[in-house]
Amino acid sequence: MITNYYRSSKNDLSAVENNLVNNLNMIKENGADNIFKLLNQVSIFLFSFLIITTINFQFTLIVILLAICTAFVPKIMDSKLNLAAQRVSTANQKFLEAINSWISGLHELTNFNAFNVLSGKIGESSTTLEQANVKRQKVLNFSLFLNGLISALSQIIVMAVGGYLFFARDISLGTWVAANDFAFAIFSSLLMIINLSNQISSVREVKNKVNKQLLEDSTKQEQEDEKGAGVPTSFSLKNLSYSYDDNTIQYPNLKIAQGEKVLLVGPSGAGKTTLFKLLLGELIPKTGEVTFFDKENKKVKPNYQRIAYIPQKPVLFPDTIANNITMFNSELDAKVDMAMDEVALDLDKNSFLKDAGSNISGGQKQRIVLARSEIHDSEIVLLDEATSAIDQATLPMLLKQLIENNKALIMIEHNLSADLRKYFDRIIELK
């Protein structure tokens, strides 16, 4: 599941979290953990039943009939138990979606004194989840009560039948007592079997949902692997557009050649960052297509991991600078020093970054991510204002380093001087 999420850029994080945290835990607690308990109760039931069959035919027949009733009457609760479990799963996913959607904007909410909105929105989702759990527990408790009631009535009937047979002198007092004991074992174990079966059955739809998702993801990935993803070195846009509600962004037809250096400019809302997301496969266009080509200029299904994307706000991890550059690939350790030199990163590669790189400057964060793109074999590099925090004295040298390679480079930047713009092969303005 984690592998499928890692390999796909289109998975829903909240759905994956829901599967990992809630659904799998529900399947484990109500399903897998109960299987061995179920097998133990089945063995007790079978042993006790075999003993009962040696006592009296009439007594055995009554036990069989009552056991059948006890086993099948609670089946009426199956659909309600499954529905209750599905509602918990759905409510938990919506709760996680609310957390992901609102926590990401915590800083803005705090700045504008709107923290109570965050509390309210997450509180609503939390209440819905709590209500779903309460309703599921009520259904489960009613099912347990119904099963227990039927089991108790069955045992009373068995005791009455045994008493009748004793007074009719068909069985002895000792046989009656022993029969009651084994009948009690039968119905007690049957009650446990039914309750455990109901719990296992209650997560059947959730388990099917998880299995279906895993199968779809695996099949999709196998199909993609069979087609073969290549290393893109250039790309073209044809009739490409994307819509945000009523606003449609239409992109010009163009081709970015291998090794070409392009400066992408335009007013806010022109679709520059959106274009990068379309290139990375994170968004699906309304019309048109993006076509990638390899070194031989042949159409290729892109391996998106070979397209470097460097955002304005770098993503860093609480580890060494070296590991943040290599992304924990030890085979690249020998290239770290060279990559740091190329981006003028004057830091100890073994120094440890605190959370999100809070112990270094914004420009140093951007240099680390630039070094990351240099050290990996990306033939297309997308820079989304990735040099905005780098000081103006260092920027010309750094930009020259980025330009002097055979990678296609597309850069979004608003404040480059006329001298720095001359480094690019062309400037594309989106309107």
URTATA-V489202 format. One record per backbone hydrogen bond with DSSP energy under -0.5 kcal/mol. CO is the residue of the C=O (numbers start at 1). NH is the residue of the N-H. Records with the same first field share a line. If there is no record, write none. Layout:
CO->NH + NH
This chain:
1->5
2->6
3->7
4->8
5->8
11->13
12->16
13->17
14->18
15->19
16->20
17->21 + 22
18->22 + 23
19->24
22->26
23->27
24->28
25->29
26->30
27->31 + 32
28->33
31->34 + 35
32->35 + 36
34->38
35->39
36->40
37->41
38->42
39->43
40->44
41->45
42->46
43->47
44->48
45->49
46->50
47->51
48->52
49->53
51->54
52->55 + 56
56->60
57->61
58->62
59->63
60->64
61->65
62->66
63->67
64->68
65->69
66->70
67->71
68->72
69->73
70->74
72->75
73->76
74->77
75->78
77->81
78->82
79->83
80->84
81->85
82->86
83->87
84->88
85->89
86->90
87->91
88->92
89->93
90->94
91->95
92->96
93->97
94->98
95->99
96->100
97->101
98->102
99->103
100->104
102->105
103->106
105->109
106->110
107->111
108->112
109->114
110->113
114->117 + 118
115->119
116->120
117->121
118->122
119->123
120->124
121->125
122->126
123->127
124->128
125->129
126->130
127->131
128->132
129->133
130->134
131->135
132->136
133->137
134->138
135->139
136->140
137->141
138->142
139->143
140->144
141->145
142->146
143->147
144->148
145->149
146->150
147->151
148->152
149->153
150->154
151->155
152->156
153->157
154->158
155->159
156->160
157->161
158->162
159->163
160->164
161->165
162->166
163->167
164->168
165->170 + 171
166->169
172->176
173->177
174->178
175->179
176->180
177->181
178->182
179->183
180->184
181->185
182->186
183->187
184->188
185->189
186->190
187->191
188->192
189->193
190->194
191->195
192->196
193->197
194->198
195->199
196->200
197->201
198->202
199->203
200->203
201->204
203->207
204->208
205->209
206->210
207->211
208->212
209->213
210->214
211->215
212->216
213->217
214->218
215->219
216->220
217->221
218->222
219->223
220->224
221->225
222->226
223->227
224->228
228->230
230->232 + 303
234->293
235->256
236->291
237->254
238->289
240->251
241->286 + 287
242->249
243->245
244->247
246->248
247->244 + 249
248->250
249->242 + 251
254->237
255->257
256->235
257->260
260->262 + 409
261->425 + 426
262->264 + 411
263->265 + 428
264->413
265->430
267->270
271->275
272->276
273->277
274->278
275->279
276->280
277->282 + 283
278->281
283->285
287->241
289->238
291->236
292->300
293->233 + 234
294->297
298->294
300->292 + 302
301->230
302->304
303->306
304->307
306->308 + 379 + 380
308->382
309->311
310->384
312->314
314->316
317->319
319->353
320->324
321->325
322->326
323->327 + 328
326->329
328->330
329->332
330->333
332->335
333->336
335->339
336->340
337->341
338->342
339->343
340->345
341->344
344->346
345->347
347->349
348->351
349->322
351->321
354->357
355->358
357->360
361->365
362->366
363->367
364->368
365->369
366->370
367->371
368->372
369->373
370->374
371->375
372->376
373->378
376->378
377->379
379->408
380->308
381->383 + 410
382->310 + 384
383->385 + 412
385->388
387->390
391->394 + 395
392->396
394->398
395->399
396->400
397->401
398->402
399->403
400->404
403->405
408->381
409->262
410->383
411->264 + 413
412->385
417->421
418->422
420->423
421->424
426->263
427->429
428->265 + 430
430->267
